[in-house]
Amino acid sequence: MKKSALRSLGIIVCAILMCSVLLSGCGGQKLSNDFNEDDVKQAAENVITLVNSQDTKALKELCTVKMKEALTDDVMKQIYDAIGEGGTFVEIKEVSVAGAKDKASEEEFAVVVASAKYEIKTFVFTITFTKQMKLAGLYYK
C-alpha cells in the first residue's frame, strides 16, 4: 500500500510539475537574468525546510494558484509520510540552479535540484519558481 501511494504521489507531483511548467530542455539552460541565483537557492532551501517541518500553510502561501489547488491535504500527507521515512533531516548537500522556459507561454522559470540528506536516505528535490518567486513545481525522489 505504501509503495502504491508513493508511486501515485510521485506521478501526481510530476504531473503538476510538467503541466504547470512544461519545461523545455531539462537542465543546461542558463538562468534568466530576471532571477538572482542566491535568492533562488535560498527559496528552495526554505521550501525543503517547510516540507521537513510539515508547514502546509506556509508552503501553500508560496505557491502559484495551480500548485495551491494541487497540493491538497491528502497529497501533503503523502509527501510528509514519504519524507518521514528518510528519518531525521541532516543537511542539504548539493544545490544546482538552471533556467527553463514554458514553450507555450514563453514564461521563464528557475529550476533548483537539491540533494537533501536524511538519517536513513537522501532525497533529490526538484523545485521550480516563477519570476515572482512563486512555487510552480515540487518533485522529489
PyMOL commands that set and color helices and strands:
alter all, ss='L'
color gray80, all
select helices_A, chain A and resi 2-21+37-52+56-62+65-70+73-84
alter helices_A, ss='H'
color red, helices_A
select strands_A, chain A and resi 89-101+108-118+122-129+135-140
alter strands_A, ss='S'
color yellow, strands_A
deselect
rebuild
show_as cartoon
